[in-house]
Amino acid sequence: MEGKSMSLDIIKEAKKRTIGTKQTKKALEKGVLTGVFIAMDAERRLIKPVMAAAKELGIPVYYVETIKKLGAACEIEVDTAIAGVLKEEK
């Protein structure tokens, strides 16, 4: 997989984030994300369109080991395959 393997600190410390495929894909289309986090054990059919859109738009993609770890980093009690960091408003 392409992308950067990195600490979850970015998503944990984000003031605003998207959680889940639908929210993240919509935010990508609007151009309001600074990064996308994808769980490596997520279903391919879920992550493939988001990966392609992020790559096309030049948005960095970061990989997290599991959906469980990504959910925990987003401070939710369920697993999540995809999350994004929203641009901060000025």
N, C-alpha and C positions, 0 to 999 in steps of 0.2 A: 504494500500500500504506500502511496505517496503521502507526504505530509510530514509534520513535525511531531516528534514525541516530546512532550513537555509537561511540566508540572501543572497540576490542576489549579494552582494559585490564581491564574488569570480568571477562570470561570468562577471560582469561589469569591474572589474580591470584586467581581463586576457589580456595578451599581444596578444595572439593568441587563437582563438576559432573556433569551427565548428558550423555551423548553419544549422539546418534541419536534417531530418532523414538520407538521403543518405550520406552526409558528415560525420555525427557523426558515423554512422555504419562503414564506411570505415576506419575512424581513430581508432575506437575500434579494428577492425581486424588487423590493423598495430601495435597496442599496443602503440599509442602515446598520449593517453588521461590520464589526472589525475582525471577527474570527469565528470559526465554526469548530465545534468539538464533536467528534464522532467516536462512538464506542466500537472497538474492534470486533466484539462478539455480536454486534447487531446484525439483523437480517439484511442481506445485500440489497434486496428489492426496496427496502426503506431508505438506505443510505446513498444508493447510487445516484438518484436524481439530484440530491443535495450536494454531493461531492462534485458532480459535473457543473452545477450552477456556480458553486464557489470557485472552482478552477477557472471557469469562463470569466468570472468577474474579478479574478485576482485576489480573492479573499483567502487568507491563510486557513488551512485545515490542520487541526491538531487531533491526535489520536489518543484515546483513553483505553486502558486495558479492557474494562467491562462496562456493561450498561448499569450495573449496580454502583460502581465507583462514580460514574458520571452523574447518576441520580443523586448520590450522596453529596457530590461537589456542588450540585445545584440546590442543595438544602431541601430536597423533597424526599418523601418516604417511599417513592416508587422508583423503579428503574427507568432510565431514558436512553434512547439510542443516539439522539442528537440534541445539541444545545448550541446556542450562539451568544456572543457578546455584542450588545447593542452599542452603537456610538453614543458617546456622552453629548448631551445638548450643551451648547455654549451660552 
